[in-house]
Amino acid sequence: MIGKVLGNRYKLCERLGGGGMAVVYKAEDTLLHRWVAVKVLRSQYSHDEDFVKRFQREAMAVASLSHPHIVNIYDVGQEEDLHYLVMEYVKGCTLKEIIRREGALRIFRALNFAQQICEALEHAHENEVIHRDIKPHNILVTPQDRVKVMDFGIAQHSAGATITFDNNMVGTVQYISPEQAKGEATSAATDIYSIGVVLFEMLTGEVPYKGDNLLSTVMKHVKEDTPSLRELRPSIPLALDRVVRKAMHKDPRKRFASARDLWEALEKIRCGELEEEEEEEEVLAAEGESTRFFPRFKDGENNEEVKKGAVQKKRTKSLKWLVVAVLLGLLLLAGYLGLQEFLIVEETQVPEVEGMALAEAAEKLRSAGLEPEVGDRRHHPEVEKDYVISQSVAGGEVVKRGIKIYLTVSEGPSMGSVPDVTGKTEMEARVQLANANFEIKEINRVYHPESSEGIVIGQDPQPAKEVPEGTGVSLIVSKGPKPREIPMPDLIGMQLEEAKKALENSRLQPGLITYEESLKYFEGQVMHQSVEPGEKILQGGKVDLVISKGEGPPPSPIRITNIEVPRDGKEHRVRIVVDDAKSIRDEYSNLHSPGDSVSTVINLYGNGTISIYVDEEKIKEKYIEVSEQ
């Protein structure tokens, strides 16, 4: 492809890289005398309508966009069987390459990248384009740390359809949102989730969810809580940890409402508007980070200037806190001198109310001089609706009277409709149930006259029944038709591959195969079978075979005499057919004149039958036994 000119204009000069769907080349635009990037659909997909549509969708999606953080598309074309896109050429590397090379990025740099991605996606979302495949591999970074989002190949209009989980699943599973994994409708919140995953990876050097295979990774996005950033990297500010968790919330409705909202949250962290605990500042300082988070650089500013500003800001804030501390000390002193009777509050023991009905728990807390308040309501698989799941202060703790005790109250189990998995394969049933937040309780396998092995033929609870999510579903899976008894075929004397084929035709399986020397059977022939010929055996059963290593029986010369050819004025073919340990074969076959008397010597290997034919008529047959040598 190097040197090829597409559209009489774009000369391919260098291969930049490629994925499973397309190859990207650096090319010269000979008309405008500039460098461009040309993405060429791989030839094996050029006749696949779905791939071509997906390829063209990228051009249509980006054509409606114009933003400094999105790779522009200049042209789209087709030349014979080649489909191609002409894009802005960006000098640099992917964000994935940076993370692989450097590991966890400095917090300021990670926030800078994330905000630029937010700006690109906010523009896309305003134009009703959802990217759906945000990942570090699709983020180009220039040497000046400018971000360019690319590869809108699976983008769709914001009113787009759902996707399904199968071997053609779109998106990359390490960055896929829970709603994508479950085949639900996607929205701008889908991209926000993926930004959260990318930010997690930039800050820690690793993706949040890793599974043994594609399916287990997808299920972690659906089921598991977001790992703690601060456990992997203690210098991460608490506010930033909360921002990432919110972006990666399982429920799309509880994520940031827009990419702009996420940008603003990150901006507050950069500018130090979200206060953090002093111990976090100490950890940041120990790692060489600014102790108050990283304001955005303006033109002409450098890192040292920003650090000086941050230090000055910290000194000013420290002075304010000193004044507050002095005033607080004076207040405490006044209390000690005469107002302590107004400051002394009686203590009380917090009652244990977890598992109680809300009304009962509230009454018990009030009786102890405490103020109950519902802090959160959420579904719980085991706690009934309006019962207390947890309390903010544990039972038995001694606290001041009058404080608030926040209660987490159950909304009862989250209900769901059991999907119909009958007729599905066992793997398809597992995926469909997991996507609907159910699990398999047990599998019973039975024979079924009409269903293939591995197909689900029954389930409990029944399809469409409303039950709590997480309920175990019992499946009945077919083992295929019940095997019947058949007579064991005779395999003795067959070559091994021939014997295996005969077993397969009878729906039997070869079992243990061993080899022994023999003077009765030739090399590779079956000399013994574990089930005697004609005995009854269940289909699907295994049959052990003993195979000869040779040398087999030696030839025994047998003289044949006085085969009379008819005197009818015509030639006739005389054939001598031998069926012995070696094979069934013609040992003699010649044309003879009328009235000839034929005599010859043939070789017989072991015992066997000799048949004599004149033309097609058998005129004599004899079974001969010879002694083994």
N, C-alpha and C positions, 0 to 999 in steps of 0.2 A: 504493500500500500504506500510506502514511502516514495515520494516523487509523483504520486497520482494527483491529478487536478480534478476537482469536483466543481460542477457548475461553471466550467470555463473560467474559474476565478480563484478557487482555494487550493493551493498547492500544499500537500501534506509533507511536512519536513521532519517531524520527530514524534515518536510515540511517547505520550506522557503517562499513560496508565490505562486501566480498564477494569471493568467489573464483569459480572456474569452476563450482563445484557448488552453492553456496548464497549467500544474502545475509543479513547480520547487521544487526539493528535494535536500537536502544535502545527499550525499552518500559516502560510503567508497569504494575505488577501492581496492579490496582485492588482486589483483595481484601486483600492484605497491605500496600498502600501503600508499595511500594519499587520501585526501578529494577531491571530485569532486562535481559538480552540475549537476543533471540530470533533463532535461526538458522532461516531458511526455505529449504527446498529449491527450487531454480529450477524454474519450471513445466515447462520442456522435459524435465525428468528425472522428473516426478511419476509417469509411467506406466512408467518403466524399472525393472524389478524389481531389477536389480543396484544401481542408484544408491539406491533406497529402502532396500534391505538395508544398504548401506554407511552410509547416514544413520542408520538405526536402531541399527546396531552401535555408533556413538559413544555413544548413550544407554546401551546395555547395558554397555559397557565402563566408563564413568565411574560408573555407578550402583553398582558394587561398590567404588568408591574414595571415600575421604574424607580429604583432606589439604590443609593450608593453601597448598601450592604447586601445587595442581591446581584448575582452574576447575570449580566444582560444576555439575551439571545438576539442575535442580529439577523439570522436567516434560517430557513429550513428547506430541505430539498430532497429529491430522489433522483438517482442516476442509475438506470437499469435496476438491479436488485439491491442497490445500496440506498438506505435511508440515513440522512445525516442532519445534525443541528450545528449551526455556526454560532459560537458563543464568545463572550468577552474573554480574552486571555488574561489570566491573573498569575503574576509571578509570585511564587511562594510555595507553601505546602499545606497539607490538611491539618486540622486541629488534632486529629487522631495521631498523626506522625509526631506532633509536638509532645503530646502526652506520653507516647511510647518512648520518646527520647529523653524527656525531662522528668517524668513521673508527675507527682502532685505539683500544681503550679502555685506561685505566690498568690495570696488571696486577692490583692489588688488586680493582678493580671487576669485572674479567673473572672472577677466581677466585670472588668472591662470587656472581655470577650462576650460574656453572657448578656450584657446590656446591648451590645451591637447586634447580637442575634435577636434580642427582643425587638429592637428597632426595625429590623428586616421583616420579622413576622407580623408586627403590628401593621406595617404597610400591606403585607399580603392579606391579612385578615380583613382590613378595611376594604380590600377589593374582593372579598368573599372567596379567597383562595386559601385552602388548608394544605400545609406541606405534607404532613403525615409520615415523614421519614427523617425527622431531625436527628442527627447523630454526628459525632466528630468527623466521620469520614466525609460528610457533605458540607463541612465548613472549611473554606479556604482562608488562610491567614497570610497576609503579605509580610515582607520583612519589616514593615513599620507597624505591625500588629493591627492592621485593618482587616476586618472580617468580611467575607463574602459568602453568603448562603447560596448553595447550588443544588442541583438534582431535584427538580420538582416532578420527577417522572411518575410518582404515584399521587401527586396532588389532585385535589378535587374541589368542586364548588362546595361552599359551606352547607348546601342542602343535599350533599351527596348521600350515597347509599351505604349500607353496611358491608362488612367484609366477613369472610368465613375462615375458620382455622382448617387448613389443609396443607398439602405440600407446596401450594403456590401462594402461601400467605405473604401479603405485602408488608413492607416495613422490616426492621431488623429487631430481633426478639430482645436484645439487651436494652433497647431504648423504647420498646413498644408500650403504649398505654394500656391500662386494664380494659378499657372499652374496646380497643382494637383487638385485644386478645380474646375477648368474649364475642366478637363479631357484631358489636353494637355500632350505632351511628357515631361518626366522628365529628368533632367541632374544633373551634380554636383552642378549647381546653386540652385537646389531644396534643397539640404542639407544645403547650405550656408544660404538660407532664414531661415530654421529651427534653425540653430545656432543663427542667429540674434534674433529670438523669445526667445530662451532659455536664451541668454545673457540679453535681455530685462527683462525677469522674474527674473533672478538672481539679477539684479541691482535694481529692484523696488518691488519685492515680489509678483508681479501679472502679468498675461498674458496680452498682448496688446489688444486683442479683446475678448469681452464677448458678447454673444447673448442670447436671450430668449430660443433658441433651436438650434439644430445642423445646420439647414439651414441658420439661421440668422448669426451665427458665421462664417460659411464658406463665406457668402457674404461680411462680413466685411473685410476678408482677400483680397477679390477680389476688393472691391470698396473703402474702407476707407483709408485715409492717416495714416501713422504710428504715434501713439500718441507721444507727446514730453516726452522724458525721464527727461528732466530738469524741466518740470512742476511737475512731480511726485516726483523728488528728485533733488533739486537745486544744490547739490554738484557734480552732474555728469559733468565732463569736456565737453566743447563744442565739442572737437575733438572726444570723445567717443560717444557722441550723434550722430555725423555725421557718424561714423563707423557703428553703429547699423542701422541707417536709410539706409545706402548704402547696407548693407547685406540684409535688408528687402525690397529692392526696388521691386515694382510690376513687372517691366520688368526684366526678368532673365539676359538680356544682360547688364544691368546697375549695376548689383551686382558685388562683387569682382570676378575676373576672376578665382580664385581658392581658396581652403581652405588655401593654403600657403600665398596668398596675404592678406587674412583676418588675418592670424597669424602675418604677418609682420606689419600690421597696428596697431594691438593690442600691439605688442612689442614696437613700437615707442611711444605709449601712456605710457606704463609701464616705459620706459627709459627717459621720459620727452623730447623727441625729437620734439613733436608737441607742440608748444607754446600755452599757454592759457592766457586769460585776468587776470589781478591781482585780480579782484573781485572774480573770481572763486577760486583763491588760498586762499582768505580769508574765503570763505565758507567752503572749504575743511579743513582748519586749525580749524575752529570752530567745525567741526564734528569729529575732531580727526584723520583725514586722513593726510598723508604726503602731504605737499604743492606742491610737484613737483613729478610727478606720479610714482612710484613703480617699480624700476628696478627689473629684475629677480634675485632671490636669487641664489647665487652659493653655492656649498658645503662648509659648515663651517660658512657661514654668518648667522646672525640673524637679527631680525627686527630692533633692536636698531642700529646695524652697518649700515644698509641701511638708516635708518632715519638720522644718523649723516652725511653719505655721501651726502644725499639729501640736508641737511642744508648747508654743506660746498659748494656744487655746487650752491646753491641759493645765498650764500654770494658772490662767485666769479662772478656770473652773475649780482648781484646787483651792484658790483663795476664797471663792464663794463658799466652798464646803467648810473652810476654816471658820468663816464668820458664822455659819449655821451651827457649827460645833460649839463655839463660844456661847452663843445664845442658848443653846440646849443645856449647856453646863450651868448657866445662870438660873435657868428655869428649875433644874434639878436641885440646885442649892436652895432656892426659895422654898421648894417643897420640903426640903429637910428642915428648914428653919421654922416652918409653921403651917405649911399647907399639906403635909403628908396625909392628913386624914381625908383630903379630897382625892388623893392620888392612889391610895391603897384600895385595890379591888380584890374581893374574895376569890379564892380558887375553887374549882370544881373538877370532878372526874368525868371525862367524856364517856357516855354510855356506848356500848356496842350496838349499832343499829343495822349493820349489814344483814341483808336477807329479810328485813322487816318490811311490812307494808308502809308506804310513804306516810300516811296519816299517823300510824302508830309510832313510826320513827320520829316524826316531827314532835309529837306530844312528849315522847321520852326525852328528847333533847331540851325542849322548853322546861320540862320539870327539873332538869339539871342546871337551869339558868343559862342555857345556850340558845343561840338563834339559828334555827335550821334554814337552809336555802338550797333550792335545787340548782346545782351548777351545770349539769348536763343531763340530757336524756339520750339514750342510745339503745339499739336493739341488743339483746343478749340471748344466746341459744338456750340458756338454762334458767335464767331468772324471769319470773312472771312479770307481766306488765304492772307498773306502779309499785314495784318493790325495789328496795335499795340495793344497788350493786356494790357501791363503795362509799366511803366517807373521807373527807379531806384530812381529818385528824382521827387516828386510830382509837378504838375503844380502850379505856384504861388509862389514857394519857391525862395528866393534870394540867388544866389551863385556867386562864382568867375567866370569870363569869361574863356573859354578854357577848363573847366573840361569836362570829359566824362559823357554822360547820356546813361546808358545801357537800351536797349529796349528789352522787351519780345515780340516776333512776332509770330502771329498765322500761323500754317500750315493748318488752316481750320479744320473742324470737322474730326475726325478719322472715316473712312468709314468701314463698315462691311457688311457681307452678312447675310440677315435675315434667320434664320434657319426655316426649315419646321416643324411646331408643330402640323399640322393637324393629327388627329388620336390619339394624345396623351391625357392623362388625363390633367386636368387643372393644377395640381401640377407639373407634368412632364414638361408642357409647361412653367410654371413660372421659373423653374430651368434652362431649356435649354436656354430661352431668357436671363436670368440674366447672365449665363456663357458667352454668346455672347455679353454682354454689351448692351442689350436692356431692355426696361421695358414695362410693360403692361399699355396701355393707357386707355382702357375700355373693358368691357366684355358684350356682348349681348347674352342673353340666349333665345333660340328658341326651339320649338318642332321639332323633326326630326323622320321620320318613321323608320329609319334603324340604328340610332346611340343611344347608351346607354347614360343615363344621365351623365353629367360631361365630355364628350368627345369633344375635339375641332374639329369643322367641317369647320371652315373658319378663315382666318386671313388677315389683311391688315396692312403693305405692304405684298405683295405676297412672298412666299419662294424664296430665292436666289437673291432677289433684293438688289443692293448695295445702302445703305443709311447711313447717319451719325450715328455713335454709340450713343446710348442713345435715339434714336428715339422711340417714343411710338408706340406699336403694338396693334391694336384692334383685339380682338378675338371674334369669334362666337362659343358659347358652347351649346351643345345639352341639352335639358331638357328631352330627351327621346321621345318616341312616344306620339302623342297628345292623351289625354284621350278621351274616347267615353262615351256616355250616356248608362247606363244599368238600368234595373229594380232593385229596392231595394229588397234584399232578406228579407224573413220573419224570424226574430230572436226571436220573442216572445216565451217564454217558454224554450229557450236554456240555458244551463249553460254558464257562462261568457266566459270561455276558448273556448267552442264550437262556441260561437258567434264571438269571435275574429278570429278564424280560417275561419269561413264563410266569414267575411269581407275581410280577406287577399286573399281568393280565388277569390273574386270579384274585387280585386285591390282597396279596400276601406280601410279606417283607422278608428279605434275607436277614438272618440272624448272625451268629458267630460263624466266620469263615476260617477254616484251618487247612493246612496243606500237608500231604503225606506222600511218600514215594510209593509207586505201584508198578507191578509188571502186568497188571490187568487192564489199566486205563492209561491213556496217553496224557501228556502234560496239559493242564487246564481243564480236564474233564471232571464232571461231578462223579465221585466214586461212592459217596454216601450222603443221605439226607436224613435229618432227625425225625421227620414224620414219614412213615412208609407210604409209598404210592397207594392211592385208593382210600386211605384212612380219612375220617372226617376231621376238618379243622375249621375254626372260625375265621372268616375274612378279617384281615388286619393282623393275623397272627404272624409270628416270626418262625422261620425255618433255618436251622443250622446246616451248613454244608461242609463236606470234606472234599477238597480238590486235589487231584493227582499232580504230583511233581514229576511224573514220568518214571521210568522210561517207557512203560507200556509193554504189551505183549509183543514178542518177536513175530515176524511173518512165518506162516506155515504154508509151504507149497502144496497146492491141491491140483491134481491132474484131472482134467475134464476130457472125456473121449466120446467119439461117435455121436456127434450132433449132426443129424441128417437134414440136409437142405432139400426141400421139395423139388421133384423133377417135373416142373411145369413150364419150363422154358423161360423163367424169369429170375432175375437176381433177387436175393433176400438178405436182410441185415440180421446178423446173429449177435445178440447181446448177452453178456453174463454180468448180472448185478449182484454185488456183495453187500450184505448188511452185517457188520461186525463191530468190534470195539473201536475201530478207527473211525468209520463213517459209513454212510450209504453211498455207493459209487458204482460206476460202470468199470469193471475190471477188464472187460473185453467188449469191443464193438467194431465189427467189420462187415463189408458186403461180400457175399459169396455167390458163386455160379450155381445154377440148378444141378442137383445131384451130388454136391460136395458133401464130404464127411469131415466135420471140424473136430479137431483135438487141440488142447492148449493147457498151459499150467498157469494158475492164478495164485495170488497170495491172500491168505486169510489170517487176520490178526485176532487171536482169541477165538472164542466160539462165535458162530455166525450162521446166517442163512444165505445159500447160494441159489439164485433164480436164473433160469435160462429162457431167453425170449428169441423167437423167430419173428422178425418184424415186431408187431405190438402184442403178439400172442405168447403168453407164458406156457411153455411146453413141459417145464420141470422145475421143482423147487425142493431143496433139501436143507435141513438144519444139521450142522456139523459141530461136534465138540472136539476141541483139541486140548491137550494137556498144557498147563501153564509152564513156561520155561523157567 
